[in-house]
Amino acid sequence: MEEQKQNLPTLQFAKIDPTEKYAAYVREHNLYLEEIETGVIKALTTDGSKTIINGTFDWVYEEEFGIRDGFRWSPDGGKIAFWRLDAKNIKEFLMINNTDSLYSYTIPVQYPKAGEQNSECKVGTVDIKTGNTVWMKTGDDPTNNYIPRMEWAGKTGKLAFQHLNRLQNEMTVFLGDPTTGEVKKLYNEKQNAWIEVVDDWRFINNDEDLFWISDKSGYAQMYLISLKTGEARNIMNTNHDIMELVRFVESSGTVYYYASPNSGTQKYLFEASLNGKFEPRRITPSQFTGYNTYSISGDGLYAYHFHYNINSPASVYFVELPHTTPLELK
C-alpha cells in the first residue's frame, strides 16, 4: 500500500462548489469534501485502491478520450456526479524506462490490449450531506461500453452522459435521475464505422434543448435535440462541415463556427441561427482569402480578426459582429 501511495498524486482536480462553501478533490483514487471555513474533511468514497478508481480514470479514458478530471458539482452544490472504474481484471504491460538512470527498469501499466477486457465503468451521484451514492442504471455490460463524457443537464436536476459501445459506432445520450438512478434515452445514433465523442454539447433554451454536433448526414452539422421529444433538428443543412465551434451566444440565438466549404487549406467564420431566423452565412469578407481566426467577445458583439495567407503577412483587425468592416490595428 505504501508503494501505491507514492505512485499516486496526493491531490487532484480541486473544485469549489457553486455555493462557495466546500471544495471537492480526488486523493489516492477517492473523492473528498472539505469545508472551506472549518477545514473539516469528509471522505465521499472509501474503496479507492490501485484498481478501484473514483473521480479520475485509467489508461483507456486518459489516452483515448482525453479526460482526467472525473467528477462534476451539481448546479445547486448538493451533489457530486463522478465516474468509478474497476480495473481488477486488467493485465499489466511492462514499459521500459531507459532514460532516468544508468540501468533501465520496467514500469507496470494496466493496459487492455485489443480483445481483452476493459475496466468496468459506471457513473453515479453522491449527496454531500448524507454520503449516499446512487448509481445510474444503464442496464448493460460495463466492460463493453464507454462513458466518455458526463455533465449536469443544466438546471433540470438530471445527469446527462454520453454512452458508447465498445466498437464506438453507436452513441446514446442518457438522462439520469440522481435520486433513483433511473435513466432514459434522450438520443441515439448509429453509424457503420465510427462516432466521435462530442465536446461541444450544452443545454440551452431554458434547458429545453441539447446543442449537439454529428456527422451522421455525411457532414459535421449542428443540431438541437428536444428534451421533450428527443427530436434532432439540423440548424445548418449545408454541404460543408463545421470545423470548430467558436462562440455560442444564446442571448441572440447565434452560434459562430469555422468552416471552409471549398478548400481544406482555408478557414472562415460563419454564423448560424439557433431559432431558424436566417440560413447559415459566411461572416469573413470575401477579400480575406486564406486562413482566418477570431477572438469573439462573450456577448458576441465584437471580435479580433486574425488573417493569414501565403502571399501576405499576418494582419489583425477589430470588427463589430455581424457587420465586419474592419479597422486595422497598428
C-alpha positions as CSV (number, residue, x, y, z in Angstrom):
1,M,0.0,0.0,0.0
2,E,2.9,2.4,0.8
3,E,4.3,1.9,-2.7
4,Q,0.9,2.6,-4.2
5,K,0.5,5.8,-2.3
6,Q,3.9,7.0,-3.6
7,N,2.8,6.4,-7.2
8,L,-0.5,8.3,-6.9
9,P,-0.8,12.1,-6.9
10,T,-1.7,13.4,-3.5
11,L,-4.5,15.8,-4.6
12,Q,-6.2,16.3,-7.9
13,F,-8.9,18.5,-9.6
14,A,-9.8,20.6,-6.6
15,K,-13.1,22.5,-7.4
16,I,-15.2,24.8,-5.2
17,D,-18.9,24.2,-5.2
18,P,-21.4,26.8,-6.6
19,T,-22.3,28.0,-3.1
20,E,-18.6,28.5,-2.3
21,K,-18.8,26.6,1.0
22,Y,-17.0,23.4,0.0
23,A,-14.1,22.2,-2.1
24,A,-14.0,18.7,-3.5
25,Y,-11.0,16.8,-4.8
26,V,-9.6,13.4,-5.6
27,R,-6.8,11.9,-3.5
28,E,-5.5,8.3,-3.8
29,H,-8.4,7.3,-6.0
30,N,-11.1,8.6,-3.5
31,L,-13.3,11.6,-3.6
32,Y,-13.1,14.0,-0.7
33,L,-15.1,17.0,0.5
34,E,-13.5,19.9,2.6
35,E,-15.5,22.6,4.3
36,I,-13.7,25.8,3.4
37,E,-14.5,27.8,6.6
38,T,-13.6,25.0,9.1
39,G,-11.2,22.8,7.1
40,V,-13.2,19.7,8.1
41,I,-12.5,16.9,5.6
42,K,-15.0,14.2,4.7
43,A,-14.4,11.1,2.5
44,L,-17.2,10.7,0.0
45,T,-15.8,7.4,-1.3
46,T,-13.6,4.9,0.7
47,D,-13.0,2.0,-1.6
48,G,-10.3,3.6,-3.8
49,S,-7.3,1.5,-4.4
50,K,-4.8,0.6,-7.2
51,T,-7.7,-1.0,-9.2
52,I,-10.8,0.9,-7.9
53,I,-10.6,4.4,-9.3
54,N,-13.0,7.1,-8.2
55,G,-13.1,10.6,-9.7
56,T,-10.4,10.0,-12.2
57,F,-9.5,7.5,-14.9
58,D,-7.4,4.6,-16.2
59,W,-5.2,4.5,-19.3
60,V,-8.1,4.0,-21.8
61,Y,-10.1,7.1,-20.7
62,E,-7.0,9.2,-20.4
63,E,-5.4,8.3,-23.7
64,E,-8.4,7.5,-25.9
65,F,-10.9,10.1,-24.7
66,G,-8.6,12.8,-23.3
67,I,-10.2,13.1,-19.8
68,R,-8.6,13.1,-16.4
69,D,-11.0,15.1,-14.2
70,G,-13.7,12.6,-13.2
71,F,-16.3,14.5,-11.1
72,R,-18.8,17.3,-11.6
73,W,-20.6,19.5,-9.0
74,S,-24.3,19.8,-9.4
75,P,-25.6,23.4,-10.1
76,D,-27.0,23.7,-6.5
77,G,-23.9,22.3,-4.9
78,G,-25.8,19.5,-3.2
79,K,-24.4,16.6,-5.1
80,I,-21.4,15.5,-7.0
81,A,-21.5,13.2,-10.1
82,F,-18.4,11.1,-10.6
83,W,-17.0,8.1,-12.6
84,R,-15.9,4.9,-10.9
85,L,-13.7,2.4,-12.7
86,D,-12.9,-1.1,-11.6
87,A,-9.7,-2.3,-13.2
88,K,-9.2,-5.5,-11.3
89,N,-9.2,-7.7,-14.4
90,I,-6.8,-5.5,-16.5
91,K,-3.4,-7.1,-17.1
92,E,-0.2,-5.2,-16.8
93,F,2.0,-4.1,-19.7
94,L,5.7,-3.5,-18.8
95,M,7.1,-0.3,-20.2
96,I,10.9,0.1,-20.2
97,N,12.5,3.3,-18.9
98,N,15.9,3.8,-20.5
99,T,16.5,7.4,-19.6
100,D,16.1,8.1,-15.9
101,S,19.0,6.1,-14.6
102,L,22.2,4.3,-15.6
103,Y,20.3,1.0,-15.7
104,S,16.9,0.7,-17.4
105,Y,13.9,-0.6,-15.4
106,T,10.4,-1.6,-16.1
107,I,7.2,0.3,-15.2
108,P,4.0,-1.8,-15.0
109,V,1.0,-0.1,-16.6
110,Q,-2.5,-1.6,-16.6
111,Y,-3.3,-1.8,-20.3
112,P,-6.1,-3.7,-22.0
113,K,-4.9,-5.0,-25.4
114,A,-7.3,-5.5,-28.3
115,G,-9.8,-8.2,-27.5
116,E,-9.0,-8.1,-23.8
117,Q,-11.4,-7.0,-21.1
118,N,-11.8,-3.3,-20.3
119,S,-12.3,-1.7,-16.9
120,E,-15.8,-1.7,-15.6
121,C,-17.1,1.8,-15.7
122,K,-20.2,3.4,-14.1
123,V,-21.3,6.8,-13.1
124,G,-23.2,7.9,-10.0
125,T,-24.0,10.8,-7.8
126,V,-23.1,11.3,-4.1
127,D,-25.1,13.5,-1.7
128,I,-22.5,15.6,0.1
129,K,-24.6,15.7,3.3
130,T,-25.6,12.1,3.7
131,G,-22.8,10.5,1.7
132,N,-25.4,8.3,-0.1
133,T,-24.3,7.3,-3.6
134,V,-26.8,6.4,-6.4
135,W,-25.5,4.6,-9.5
136,M,-27.0,5.2,-12.9
137,K,-28.8,2.1,-14.2
138,T,-27.7,1.7,-17.8
139,G,-28.5,-2.0,-17.8
140,D,-25.6,-3.2,-19.8
141,D,-22.2,-4.8,-19.6
142,P,-19.9,-2.1,-18.1
143,T,-16.8,-3.7,-19.5
144,N,-18.0,-3.4,-23.1
145,N,-19.1,0.2,-23.1
146,Y,-17.6,3.6,-22.5
147,I,-19.0,6.7,-20.8
148,P,-16.6,9.3,-22.3
149,R,-18.5,12.5,-21.3
150,M,-20.8,13.5,-18.4
151,E,-22.3,16.8,-17.3
152,W,-25.3,18.0,-15.3
153,A,-28.2,18.8,-17.7
154,G,-28.4,22.5,-16.9
155,K,-30.8,23.2,-14.1
156,T,-33.1,20.3,-14.9
157,G,-31.8,18.3,-12.0
158,K,-30.8,15.5,-14.4
159,L,-27.5,14.0,-15.1
160,A,-26.5,13.7,-18.8
161,F,-23.9,11.3,-20.1
162,Q,-22.7,10.1,-23.4
163,H,-22.6,6.3,-23.8
164,L,-20.6,4.4,-26.5
165,N,-20.5,0.8,-27.3
166,R,-17.0,-0.8,-27.5
167,L,-17.0,-0.6,-31.3
168,Q,-17.7,3.1,-30.9
169,N,-20.2,3.1,-33.7
170,E,-23.3,3.6,-31.5
171,M,-23.8,6.7,-29.3
172,T,-26.6,7.1,-26.8
173,V,-27.2,10.2,-24.7
174,F,-28.8,9.3,-21.4
175,L,-30.6,11.5,-18.8
176,G,-30.3,10.0,-15.3
177,D,-32.2,10.7,-12.1
178,P,-29.7,11.4,-9.4
179,T,-32.1,10.3,-6.7
180,T,-33.2,6.9,-8.1
181,G,-30.6,6.0,-10.8
182,E,-33.3,5.5,-13.4
183,V,-32.2,6.7,-16.9
184,K,-34.0,7.4,-20.1
185,K,-32.6,7.6,-23.6
186,L,-32.6,11.1,-25.0
187,Y,-30.8,10.5,-28.2
188,N,-29.4,7.5,-30.1
189,E,-27.2,7.4,-33.2
190,K,-25.7,4.5,-35.1
191,Q,-23.1,4.6,-37.9
192,N,-21.3,1.9,-39.9
193,A,-17.8,3.0,-39.0
194,W,-17.2,5.5,-36.2
195,I,-18.9,8.1,-34.0
196,E,-16.9,10.9,-32.4
197,V,-17.3,11.9,-28.8
198,V,-19.0,15.4,-28.7
199,D,-17.2,18.0,-26.6
200,D,-19.3,21.0,-27.7
201,W,-22.6,19.9,-26.1
202,R,-24.7,22.0,-23.8
203,F,-28.2,22.6,-22.6
204,I,-29.9,25.7,-23.9
205,N,-33.3,27.5,-24.4
206,N,-34.1,27.2,-20.7
207,D,-32.7,23.7,-20.7
208,E,-35.3,22.5,-23.2
209,D,-32.8,21.6,-25.9
210,L,-29.4,19.9,-26.2
211,F,-26.9,21.5,-28.6
212,W,-25.2,18.7,-30.4
213,I,-22.7,18.0,-33.3
214,S,-22.9,15.0,-35.5
215,D,-21.7,13.9,-39.0
216,K,-24.5,11.4,-39.5
217,S,-25.6,13.3,-42.6
218,G,-22.2,12.9,-44.2
219,Y,-21.1,16.4,-43.0
220,A,-20.4,17.5,-39.4
221,Q,-23.5,19.5,-38.6
222,M,-25.0,21.3,-35.6
223,Y,-28.3,20.0,-34.1
224,L,-30.8,20.9,-31.4
225,I,-32.2,17.9,-29.6
226,S,-35.5,18.5,-27.8
227,L,-35.5,17.2,-24.2
228,K,-39.3,16.7,-24.5
229,T,-39.4,14.7,-27.7
230,G,-35.8,13.6,-28.5
231,E,-36.2,15.1,-32.0
232,A,-33.0,16.3,-33.5
233,R,-33.2,19.3,-35.7
234,N,-30.3,20.3,-38.0
235,I,-29.7,24.0,-37.8
236,M,-27.2,24.1,-40.7
237,N,-28.4,21.8,-43.5
238,T,-25.3,22.6,-45.5
239,N,-22.9,20.6,-47.7
240,H,-19.9,21.5,-45.7
241,D,-18.5,20.6,-42.2
242,I,-18.3,22.6,-39.1
243,M,-14.6,22.7,-38.4
244,E,-14.8,24.2,-34.9
245,L,-17.2,25.9,-32.7
246,V,-16.0,29.5,-31.9
247,R,-18.6,31.2,-29.8
248,F,-22.1,30.4,-28.6
249,V,-24.3,33.4,-28.0
250,E,-27.6,32.2,-26.6
251,S,-28.9,35.7,-25.8
252,S,-29.0,36.4,-29.6
253,G,-29.7,32.9,-30.7
254,T,-26.5,32.9,-32.7
255,V,-23.6,30.4,-33.0
256,Y,-20.3,31.2,-34.7
257,Y,-18.2,28.5,-36.2
258,Y,-15.3,27.9,-38.6
259,A,-15.9,26.3,-42.0
260,S,-14.2,26.0,-45.4
261,P,-16.7,24.7,-47.9
262,N,-14.3,24.7,-50.9
263,S,-10.8,24.1,-49.6
264,G,-9.3,22.3,-46.6
265,T,-6.4,24.8,-46.5
266,Q,-8.6,27.8,-45.8
267,K,-10.7,28.8,-42.8
268,Y,-13.6,31.3,-42.5
269,L,-16.0,32.4,-39.8
270,F,-19.7,31.5,-40.3
271,E,-22.8,32.1,-38.2
272,A,-25.9,30.0,-37.8
273,S,-29.3,30.7,-36.1
274,L,-30.5,28.6,-33.3
275,N,-34.1,29.6,-33.9
276,G,-34.2,29.4,-37.7
277,K,-34.3,33.2,-38.3
278,F,-31.7,33.0,-41.0
279,E,-29.7,30.5,-43.0
280,P,-26.0,29.8,-42.2
281,R,-23.9,32.5,-43.7
282,R,-20.3,33.4,-44.0
283,I,-19.1,36.3,-41.9
284,T,-15.5,36.7,-43.1
285,P,-15.4,39.2,-46.0
286,S,-14.6,37.7,-49.5
287,Q,-11.3,39.7,-49.7
288,F,-9.8,37.7,-46.8
289,T,-8.9,34.6,-48.7
290,G,-6.8,32.2,-46.7
291,Y,-6.7,31.3,-43.0
292,N,-8.8,33.4,-40.6
293,T,-9.3,33.1,-36.9
294,Y,-11.4,35.2,-34.4
295,S,-11.4,36.0,-30.8
296,I,-15.0,36.9,-30.1
297,S,-16.3,38.8,-27.0
298,G,-18.6,36.9,-24.6
299,D,-21.7,38.9,-25.8
300,G,-20.9,38.2,-29.4
301,L,-20.8,41.8,-30.4
302,Y,-17.1,42.4,-31.2
303,A,-14.1,40.3,-32.3
304,Y,-10.4,40.4,-33.1
305,H,-9.9,39.1,-36.6
306,F,-6.6,37.5,-37.4
307,H,-5.9,36.9,-41.1
308,Y,-3.1,35.0,-42.8
309,N,-2.2,33.7,-46.2
310,I,0.9,32.6,-48.2
311,N,1.1,35.9,-50.1
312,S,0.8,38.4,-47.2
313,P,2.0,38.9,-43.6
314,A,-0.4,38.3,-40.8
315,S,-2.9,41.1,-40.1
316,V,-5.1,41.9,-37.1
317,Y,-8.4,43.7,-37.2
318,F,-11.1,44.8,-34.8
319,V,-14.6,44.2,-36.0
320,E,-18.2,44.6,-34.9
321,L,-20.3,41.5,-35.5
322,P,-22.1,40.5,-37.6
323,H,-21.0,43.6,-39.7
324,T,-17.3,43.0,-40.3
325,T,-16.0,46.2,-41.9
326,P,-12.5,46.1,-40.3
327,L,-10.5,48.7,-38.6
328,E,-6.8,47.5,-38.8
329,L,-4.9,47.7,-35.6
330,K,-1.5,49.3,-36.0
